[in-house]
Amino acid sequence: MTRVRFNDFTITENEISCVFVKRGKLRKTESPLYFKLSHAHRPHDDIIALALSTLFGKAYDDVHIDLPVSEHTLSKIHSFTGIRPSVKSITSTAPTFPTTPNKVTLNFSGGLDSLSVKALLPDDISLVSLDYGGLFARERVFFEEFSPYIVTTNLVDLKLNANTGVFMGIASLLYKELLGTDYHAFGTPLEDLWSQKNWFFSQRNFCYPTPFIYAGIRNLNMLSFGMLGTTMALLTYRTYPELLEKSLKSLANVGDSKLYQKQLFLKVFDMKYKGIDFTMDGLTPPITPFNFGETHLIDLFSLYFVKYVGMEAAQILNRGIPESYVAMADSVSLDFMEKLNPQFLPYVPHFIRDHALDVWEEAGIQHYSAKDWKELYAVLEFLSQWHPHLRPDAPLELPLP
């Protein structure tokens, strides 16, 4: 049994700090945990409790948060984590948090994915960013140019990023009241939806119970508009070409597999379309490449790379790609990876959808054709040999908008 405690809080308008205590069968550790706010603001105790729930998720057996928290919020944390934390005291009144209708906040890292989402959103959005320090310090150098609302934290040092994926939205939670956020977005590629069963119809239920919903923040899956390759093409040619090199350098260190993957995409786009203003010297092979079969995302992208830059370059990123990839790559165009998948458009609020479609149209990005749908199904069926969850269960004739 593992017990954790968030004790001895000090809360000001610029910082939330506490002592994080973790006790297992044989070991007890105590460490300071902090969240420093770049813009003065004192979050509600219930918001802080919801933010902390993104750090423990379902990982621990017993949790204590030494703050006064409402019964309403405790029940919501229990719905999200399966754990009902003990608290300093229970308040009876359910809090209400200020919301500005249609106010959008983007969780912004400065990477290509979040930069491209920024391009699709209106200009009046707010940006929030997480500064983890240490190896991630390079990210702040770039995203600070966009004047985001920043939360500086040591949660990664304490390995509190390992329990849930939703911790990445902790800044939008802590700034919820100050910004009045109604919707928030992440730089999430469409392919990430494929990790769910029956992914074709997952958008309407994609927002499983999370602390964001309980804080009055609705999720906005902007990269459901298209594949990662399309978004990068949009970014490269139409939006922020002058920021491309800076973004890549902030993304990862030289020798990181993630950096090599992005560089391969840019190499393909340069070969196919010409004219990318991309001056980084050559490709930087990863020190530790992926192993084939580890992730459907990299295995999908590897098919694209096999087709356009060859097996050798693809193997540098993803070791052990089977020879059957060559025949499959020869049999499909993979154009769908550079087009707009329209199936999720009905679930995007009109004020966002209309603006984004204008951007797509200006960029010359096309919607899927019948051929693209057929190729998508063929590729998913092919990849399902190694990733069974990708096998498409939906009929070919999709209910397109």
Steps between C-alpha positions, in 0.01 A plus 500: 500500500627846406382805691567858393446827679495857373578684825609839634362723227620854443278680250553854371401680181823386336570156641339183631736277693466200728687198628441184298528193722503152350498195722532144372556172681872557552568863423379850576600810303424867558555761229394858436250540215435842351306684229619854430261725307632762257178703538380580852197291588383301801314188377206366700589209731267272304684587178830415670356166612384425145844595369667262747268219389667514157822397676378198693220360284451133588863443603464503879288323758456786743526876440476798733477864389545737791256762372131576555318343204130482419301178511410565136863510387596196707230297327629617162858405589370159601328466161826581321748305715298237685643648819326730744780702660489597863524875545562762768127577514193451284303803391133462417465760224586393147721770345422671172788619286473802266466410133503728197283341228710363210826600668772266370828419674773305321744286697805618310842333501639677193542170315376456146173342609394776738635767264282365220193494727568864580486570127154344476355691796382864504738771616319573827593174673715474812816290519613311810833321525677269743865555585643180646856634515802271471520323163181680393640850552552535123121498451452816704758692296268460201145504641576809709514698174120459482439651848302210643374462856774278643498250785850403613501170686726218617237227451719321242793493744270317743384264222141615548461509122489118489154439644263667251524674164271782603763667718597689183187711546581605852580857393156548345350383829707733718419797273133404446358776719737770381440428131137390520577201278200333335694270263859387503702327230816294470730424208362147467533328161200318357691175506496507881127431483586164351611376838129464580273218389250607236700819449291610201219592735701597806498876462164566661605301808869580486476719810486223757454633854790731577580777745459748216133418451443530874661844498269612219757461220387324184753316285566608142681240287636729231731255327200283433489726196776303332803278514829613643656517156228736377542725798874516452455581132260780594744630756796481265352672198230730617536601860825530694787396271734746669437329835555146375866467590451656844212265570698193400793601719265543796334168429781263594875466530712390207492122493142477627273271296219756510720760331608256229138408430404866446806558283407203281154648444655828396740321268205330331308826467806668351541216249133504402415869500829693509556838651521427872717760672669244722868556573587254778806311386403150391315230688601401851447123546358399839730359764223263611259422215159343539452127462236393250172405665545730800252766389244515223579867441865441407414188302250703296747779436763242406279388210500859375878520535558165327300630204670837466854473643554125493536211740850594616399844629184359656698225678720764662188628678324167553708183520361173369253623238385189308564470127123489440506876559662551160222327310233677703662840449511435125129414493363821654555872445460591870353831386251480787784588737515843339127569482217608726301221663148649526336241720539691825403844371139479631634475856709818480325825606402704195699809601817286500407281205426791265829672577702182466336408171588844365864435593491155339345642183759776476771236540353294216443193718245259352244279673521122479386349172343154463847374410643644821239323714576170328873546549451592865308178559762299312780650709315441827434139402868457412621652828254292702731199444718656772244731666167310514312798642541679167286251308212714374164376625295772333353453151682656208210735422558741788230748601689803376369849578 
